[in-house]
Amino acid sequence: MIAFIAVMVEIVRPLSAASCCGGGASASLVLPKFATFLFDTSIEHEKYNGYWNSKGEYKKDPPGSDLRQLRLSIGSAYRVHDNIQTFVSIPYVVNINQYTGLKSTTYGAGDITLGFNFELFNDIRCVYRILSLEDIWPATYLGVKAIVPTGISPYDNVPNSFDITGLGFYTFNFSLLLDKTIKSFNISLAGNYSISAQRPVNMEYGRYIEPYYIQPGGKLNLTASTGYTFSFDSMDSITGTLGYGYTKEYYLKINGIENQNSGFLKHNLLVGIAFATADQNNVIKFNNAFNLPFTGWGVNKPATIITTLEYSHVFR
């Protein structure tokens, strides 16, 4: 149950390569080079499928459990400078849960995300063939974003963890994305680190408690993906993607003291397919991010299956 509570306060996004046509999960929207505006909408279905305990052992949920969450997101990105773009993502969360006899269906706003991406390149980095060393250089993005606690957290007036839709903390994330496409092949490498601001707490799940200060541990995400694009005679295209992700969250602090029972790590796999129109202004993506239910694939964390359907439209 502790592991379930931990994941319910986290808005998880599957790995999604930027590529030449931009896009990406709505929490990390990326405009293609020289494009002005991007609109993105997505629906995610997350099914919880057991958990790993503090020893890294995989355990099944109690019989009859059915834990799931739907996330509806609308996002956009806008170019404010030749090499600077800004983005925003607004989620809406629906929780549908059954756990040890308790049934609950709740919904509400999630945490809003605001950010900037800085492009460290001046021309399109997708190439048909390598003719020089310059052709090898990938599209490189530096990103910074802030997550605003507009959702429902454990520190609000809610009865239990099944109502949670947000983190409850102001969180700041710093990221690096390397993306390269050569002819029909694509590879993306990304890393980001999140830190959350300390906050005072005097309520947990609707009950007033003795006040204390809490600060989540820093979170490290590392991802890698590769894809292949097949183009039709019409120049419309389909891209298949395989990816891997690693997430580690360090100990949280209560009144400045680390809680040795907190923190988690998790390995993720991704299989995805994307359809793009010939002008690459319209992209539809279908992703499935999942964990293998084996010992050693996580610690202090539920196993999940996240299915995402996403649509992006670019205005040049």
N, C-alpha and C positions, 0 to 999 in steps of 0.2 A: 504494500500500500504506500509506503514511503517513496518507493521508486515511481509509482504511478503519479503521486502528487508532484514529484520533481518534473516529470515530463509535461504535465498539464499546464505548467506555467511557461512553457517554452513554445514559441512559434517556429516550427521546423520548416526549412526550405530545402528541396532537393537540389542537387548539383545540376547546373545547366550552363552549357558553354555559351559564350557570347557569339563567336564566329563573325563572319562579315556582315550578317544581316541583323546583328544586335539581338535584343530581346533578353532572355534570361528570366529566372524567377522574379516575381514582382518585388521581393525584398532587395534585389540587387539588379535593378533595371539598367541596361546598357544600350545606348544609342549607337547605331552604326556610324562610321566616319562620314562627316559632312551632312548627315541627316539633322533635321531641326527638332522634331517632336516625335515621341513614341507613346502610344496608348496600349496598356496591357491589362487583361483581365484573366483571372484564373479561378479554378475551383479545385480544392484538395480534399481528399478523403483519407484520413489517417486511422488505421485499425491497429489496436494494441494486441500483441501476440506473445504473452508471457513476459519474463523479465530476467535480468541477471542480478544476483545478490552481491554482497560486498566482497565475496571470494571469486567472483567471475563465473559462478555456476549458473547455468540456464535453468529456469523454473517455469512451469506452466501456470497460468492463472487458475483460480478455483473453478470447478465445474459450473457451467451456467453463466460465466462472466462474458460480457460483450461490451467492450470499451472502444469508443470511436469518436472522432471529431471531424467536422466539416469546416473548411475555411474558405470563404469567398473573398477575393481580393481584387481591388481596382487600383491600378498604378499608372504613372506617367513619368516620362523623362523629357527634359527640355535642354537644348544647347544654349548656354548663356555666353559662351566664348568659343573660339575656334577649337580649343582643346579642353574645355570644361563643360560638363553637363551636370544638371541637378535632377533629382528624382524624388518621388513621394509614393508611398504605398499605404492604402487604407483597407484593413481587413475587417471581416465580420465572421464571428465564430459561432458554430452550433455544436453543442455537446450532447451525445446520445449514449447513455451508459447504463449498464446493469452489472452490479458487483455485489456478491454475497447477499442477494435478496433486495438490494437497494436499486431502484430504477429512477432515472433522472433524465430529463430533456430540458436543456437551458440554452440560451443564446444571448449574444451581446457583441458589442464592438470589441475589437482586438487592439493591440498596440500599434500606433501609427509610426511609420518609418520615414525619415527625411535624410537626404544625403547628397553628396557630390562624388563624381568620378572625374579624375584628371587623366587625360590621355598623354602618354609620353611618346607620341609618334605623330607625324604630320601628313602621312598619306596612308592609303589602304594597304594593309599588310597581307592580304590574301594574294597569293601568286600562283601562276599556272605551272611554272617551273623555276628551278634555282639557277640563276645565271651569275650571281655574285654573292659575296658574304652578306651584303645588305638584305638580300632576299630571304635570309634565314631569320632575321630579327623579327620577333613576334610583336603583335599588338599588345602594349603594356598599359595597364590601368592602375592607378592608385586611387583608392576609395576611402571615404570617411562618411559615416552615417550615425544618426542618433535615433534611438528607439524611445518614443514618448509613452509613458504608462497610462494610456487612455482606456485600456481594457480592465477587466475585473480580476483582482489578484487575491491571494489568501489573506491579505491585510485589509480587505474591505468587508462590508457587512453581508457576507454570504455564509450559508450554513455548512458547506463542505467543499471538498476539492473538485467535485463534479461541475461546479459553476464557474470555474476559472477560465478566463479568456486572455489573460495577459500576464506579464512578468511582475509588474508592480514597482519597477525600478527605472530610472533614467539610465540608459545603457549606450555606450559609445563604442563604435566598431571601426577598426582600421584594416584595410585589405589591400592585397596585391593580386592582380590577375594577369596571366600571360596566356595569350591565345594566338595560335598559328594555323593557317589553312594553306596547304600546298596541293593544288589541283583538287582532288576529291577527298583528301584526307585532312582531318582536323585534330589538333590536340590542345587541351587547355589545362593549365596548372594554376591553382589558386590557394591563397592562404589568408586567413583573417584572425584577428584577436579582438575580443570584446572585454571591456571593463565596465562595471556598473557602479554608480554612485551610492555611497552609504545613505541609509534612510532610517528615521525613527519609526518604531512600531509600538502601538498600544492596543492593537486588536488583531486577533487571529480567528478567521472563520466566524465572524460576528460576535465573538466574546472578547470583552475588555480584559487586558492582562497587564502585568507590571511592565512599564515601558522599557524598551531596550533598543539598541542600534544593530542593524544587520547590513551586511554587504556581501553579495554573491562573489564567488571566486572568479578569476579571469577564465575566459573560454577560448580555446584554440581550435580552429577548424582548418584542416588541410584536405584538398580535393584534387583529383586528377580525372580527366575524361578523354576519350578518343572517339572519333566518329568518321563515318564514310558517307559521302553524298552521291546519290544516283540521280542524274538529270534526264528528263524526258525530252522528246523532240520539241515540245512546246516551251522548253527551258524551265518549266516547273520542276521542282526537285523534292526528293525525300532523303532525309538524313537519319541514319541509325547511330546511336550513341551508347557506349559502355563507360561506366564511371565507378570510382571508389572514393569514399570519404572517411576521414578520421576526425573524431571530436573528443576533446578532453576538457572538462571543467575542473578547476582547482578548488581547494577548500574555501567555503564561505567563512566569514568572520561574524561573530556575535560579540558586541561590545569590544571589538578589536582583537578578539581571541579566535584562532582558527578552530573550526569544528571538524575534528578528525573523521567523523562519520559521514561527512558530506563529500561532494565531488563525484564525478563519474567519468567513464570513457565509453566510446562506442565506435564500432566499425559499420560502415554503410556501403551498399552496392546500388548501382543505378543502371536500369535499362530504359532507353528512351527512343522515340521516333518523332521526327518533325517534318511537316510539309510546308514548303515555301513556294509562293508564286514566282513567276519568271522575273518580275521586277524586285523581288525580295522585300516587298512592302507589306506582305501579309504572311504571317507564320503561325501555324497551329502545331502545338507540341503535346505529346502524350508521354509522361514519364512515370516509371514505377521505381521507387526507392525502398529498399528493404534490407533486413538483417538476416543472417543465417542463425537459426536457433541452436547454436552450439556453445558449449563452455569456452570462454576465452574471447568471445566476440563483444563483450561488454562488461561493465562493472557498475553496480548501483543504477541501473537504467532499464526501462522497458524496451522490449523488442517491438518494432513497428513495421507496418507496410503502408507506404504513402503513395497514393495514386493521384496524379495531377493532370488536369486538362487545362491548357493555357492558349490564349490567343493574343497576338501582338500585331499592331498596325503602325507602320512608320510613315511619317509625313516628311518628304524631302525638302 
